[in-house]
């Protein structure tokens, strides 16, 4: 049985769907015929979204219960919504934003590199959802490590923390720092949506490091502001 939405949310969702539907040009999608109202018909949106015309009609009428994330994604594609409009659609339909689509990262733009280079007195890095370091400034190279001297596969903060003996030797409070790192990584990974990539990294570290495995099983979640300064 479908979950019910509050009547005000259902009404807002219905209004938003109708507004976006009427903005679309039928001819650009290959739909012909004379129309009394602008935009696509409801059944045409349902066809583009590959969902039931009855279900879509109910959503536009403010009834039928809360749609699933899959249905909302289909509708967003059918209506050619922007990312901002898609997020708004999810907020109206489910009361939360959509899950982030992780696309990975191969590097940074020259503009971002110039920005972190201006922070010459403070170590600065750019990392991916799996905490691979993809950019750094001179201070980070001096204070943290010379990332440029490492193979790309080894430029990972978690591998550094748990698989490099010299890092542990340099940190007098390694255990507390390790707990903070794992808790922060867990929070970042949940936001980033990199499910398969994170799973592979976690499996690797759990096999290679008993300390990481124990901290990961603890399920602690920490924000970046929770660390000891």
N, C-alpha and C positions, 0 to 999 in steps of 0.2 A: 504494500500500500504506500502511495506517495506521501512524503512529508508535506505538511501544509505550511504555507508562508503566511505571515501576518498580512492582513488585507491591504495595509498601506504599501507594503513591499510589492505585493502582487499587482497593485494598481500602477505603481511606478514602473515595474518591469513591463507591463502591458503597454504603457504609454511610450516607453523607450523603443520597444520593438516596432510598434506601429510607425513611429516617427522615422526610424531608420529604414523601414521597408518602403515608405512613400518617397524617400529620397533617391531610390535607385531607378535607373532608366531601363525599362523592359527590353527595348531594342538592343541594348548593348549585351544582353544575355541571350539573345535569339528568341525572345518572346514577342509575338506579334498580336495584332487584333486591337480593335478600338476599346478604350477604357473610359469609364466614368470618373475614375479617381486616379491620381498620379501614383507612380511607383509600381512595384511588383504586387501581384495578388498573393494572398496567404499561402495558397497551394503551391505557388511558384517558389516561395521562400522555403517551404517544406521540402520541395523537390531538390533544391540546391543544397539544403542541409541534410538530405537523406533521412528525414524523420517523418512521422505520421502527420498528414495535414490536419487531422483532428487534434492531435497533441499541440501542434503549433497554434492552431486557432484558439484552443483553451488558454494557452499562455497569453495570447493577445487579449483575451477576454478576462484575464485576471483570475482564472480558475484552473484546476487540474493538479495542484500541488507544486512542490518545489522541483525544478528540473535537475537532472544530474549534471556533473561537470562535463561529461561527454556530450550531452545534448547542447549545453551552452557553447561548447567549442564548435560544434557543427553549425549552430545558428550564427555564431560570430563569423565563420567562414562564408556561410551563405549570404550574409548581409554585408560582407566585405568590411567588417569593422576594423578600425585601427587598434593598436595595442591598448591605448588609453580607453577606447570605447569597449574593448573586450573586458578590461578590468572592471569598468563600470557595470557591464552586464553581469559579471560574476558577483559583484557587491549587491546588486539588486536581486539576483536569483538565489544566491547562496549565503549572502552576508559575509563573504570573504573574497579576497583576490584570488585569481587563478594561480596554480602552481607555476613556479618559474621554469622556463624552458632553458636548460643548460646547453650552451652551444660550444663550450670550451673556449680556449684562448691561445692564440699562437704568438702573441706579442702585444706590444702597446704602440700607440700612435706616436709619431715624433713630438707632437704637442705635449702629450703626457710625460714623455721622457724629459723634455725640456723643463716641465714643471717640477718634477722631483729632483732634477739636477740643481734647481735654484735653492733647494733646501740643503745647502752645502754643510751646515753645522749639525744637521740631524739625520740619522740613518733613515732612509725611506725605501720601501720596496713595493712592488705591485705583485699580487698573488692571484691565482685562479681559485675556483671553488674547491679544488683538491689541494690547495696550498702549495702549488708549484710556483716558484718565484720566476716571473717573466721579465721583470725590470728592477733596477736598483740604482742608487746614486753612489757617489764616491764615498760618502760617510758610511753607508751600509757595507761597502766593500772593505773598509778599514775596521769598523767596529764588529761586524757580524762575520762575514767571510767573503772571499773573493769568488763570487758566483760565476764570473766569466771563466775561471779556471776549472770549473766543474762541468762534466757532461750534463746535457739537459735533463736526463732522467734522474740525476742526483740533486737537482736544485729544488728540493722539496723540504719544507720546514719540518714535517713530521718524521720523514726519514732521517733528517739531520738530528732531530731531537732524540730519537730512540735507537738509531742504528750507528751513530758516530760516537765512539768512546771519548774522543777529545772534547766533544761538546759537554758531556756529563762531567768530565774532569774540571772544566772551566766554570761550571755553575755550582756554587756552594749550596744553593737551595733547589737543586735539580728536581726533587720530588714534588715540591709545591708548583714549580714552573711547569712540570710535565702535566700535572693535574689541570692547571689553567689552560694549557695548550690544547689538551684533548677536549675539555669542556667547551672551549671557544670554537674549536673545529666542528664539534657536533652541532652547535647552533648555526654556524655558517653553512654547513652542508645541508641542513634542513631548509634553509632559506633559498639556497642556490638551485636545488632540484637536480643535482648531478648524481642521481641514484646509482646507476651502474658504475660510474667512475669512482664514487666514494666507496662502494661496496668492494671493488677490486683492491683499492688502497688499504682499506680496513682489514680485509682478509690477509693481505700481504704482511701488514704490521703485526696483526695478532699472531701469525705464525712465527714471525722473526723476533718479536719482543714480548716476553711475558709481562713486562711492566705496562706496555700499551694495552695488551689484552685485558689486564685487570682493570685499568682505568676506563676502558671502553665499556666493559661489563657494568661498571658502576653507574652508568647512565647520567652522570652529572652534566648539566648544561649551564654554561657560564657566558656572560657578556664580556666584551673587551674591557669594560670598566671595572670588572671584578678582580682584576689582577693586582698584585702588590707593586706599587710604584717604587 
